[in-house]
Amino acid sequence: MHKKGLQYAWRSFLFGVGYILSPVSFWNDALINFPLAYAMAYPFTGFVSEGGGFAMLLGIMYMITNIVGFLLMQYGFAPQKTNLRSAMIWSILYTAIVIILSYKGIIPSPQEIINWINA
């Protein structure tokens, strides 16, 4: 396989990983992002308060998984045209919408999901 084929395979791989991490796939939150965010937040449990500190940390880690997913998708699709600023703005905007929906009770909050997992 020559260089162009390897680049295409690598970009396809990055796009696939980004798709799995991004909120574009409807199933990824329960199966990928929340467990991954939980695993990323768990080592920091000693540094946060007992109350809602872990839920906030989990929410931040969840946002990071979404943002990384969007960035990987965009880079995998068009690496030479990737505008990091635009990608970050759209990723943060989407994540803010998810937070608002969670706050309004339309979708479950990270704490509700943790309670559901631990039950």
C-alpha positions in Angstrom: 0.0 0.0 0.0 1.5 3.3 -0.9 1.5 6.6 1.0 -1.8 7.9 -0.2 -3.6 4.6 0.7 -2.1 4.7 4.2 -3.2 8.3 4.7 -6.7 7.4 3.6 -6.8 4.4 6.0 -5.5 6.6 8.8 -8.0 9.4 8.2 -10.8 6.8 7.9 -9.7 5.3 11.3 -9.7 8.8 12.9 -13.1 9.5 11.5 -14.5 6.2 12.8 -13.1 6.8 16.3 -14.4 10.3 16.2 -17.9 9.1 15.1 -17.9 6.7 18.0 -16.9 9.4 20.5 -19.1 12.1 19.0 -22.8 12.6 19.8 -23.7 12.0 16.2 -24.2 8.3 17.0 -27.3 8.0 19.1 -26.0 5.0 21.1 -22.6 6.3 22.1 -23.5 8.1 25.3 -24.6 5.0 27.3 -22.1 2.6 25.8 -19.0 4.7 25.1 -18.9 8.3 26.4 -20.3 7.9 29.9 -18.2 4.9 30.8 -15.2 6.6 29.3 -15.9 9.9 31.1 -16.4 7.9 34.4 -13.0 6.2 33.9 -11.3 9.5 33.1 -13.0 11.2 36.2 -12.5 8.4 38.7 -8.7 9.0 39.4 -9.6 12.6 40.4 -12.3 11.6 43.0 -10.0 12.4 45.9 -9.6 16.0 44.7 -13.4 16.9 44.5 -16.0 17.5 47.2 -18.4 14.8 48.3 -21.5 16.7 47.0 -21.8 17.4 43.3 -18.1 17.6 42.7 -17.8 14.2 41.0 -20.9 14.8 38.9 -19.4 18.1 37.7 -16.1 16.4 36.9 -17.9 13.7 35.1 -19.8 16.3 33.1 -16.5 18.0 32.1 -15.0 14.6 31.0 -18.2 13.9 29.0 -17.8 17.2 27.3 -14.2 16.4 26.5 -15.2 13.1 24.9 -17.7 14.9 22.7 -15.3 17.6 21.7 -12.5 15.1 20.9 -15.0 13.1 18.8 -16.0 16.1 16.7 -12.4 17.1 16.2 -11.4 13.6 15.1 -14.3 13.4 12.7 -13.5 16.8 11.2 -9.8 16.0 10.9 -10.5 12.5 9.5 -12.8 14.0 6.9 -10.8 17.0 5.8 -7.4 17.3 7.5 -6.2 20.1 5.2 -9.3 22.1 5.8 -9.7 21.6 9.6 -10.4 24.9 11.3 -9.7 24.2 15.0 -11.5 27.3 16.2 -14.7 26.5 14.3 -14.6 22.9 15.3 -14.2 23.8 19.0 -17.0 26.4 18.8 -19.5 23.9 17.3 -18.4 21.2 19.7 -18.8 23.4 22.8 -22.2 24.7 21.4 -23.5 21.2 21.1 -22.2 20.2 24.5 -23.9 23.3 26.0 -27.2 22.2 24.4 -26.8 18.8 26.0 -26.1 20.4 29.4 -29.2 22.6 29.1 -31.4 19.6 28.1 -30.0 17.8 31.1 -30.7 20.7 33.4 -34.3 21.0 32.1 -34.8 17.2 32.8 -35.3 16.3 29.1 -32.3 14.0 29.2 -30.8 12.4 32.3 -28.0 14.2 34.1 -24.6 12.5 34.6 -25.5 12.0 38.3 -28.7 10.2 37.4 -26.7 8.0 35.1 -24.2 7.2 37.9 -27.0 6.4 40.2 -28.5 4.1 37.6 -25.1 2.4 37.0 -24.5 1.9 40.7 -28.0 0.6 41.4 
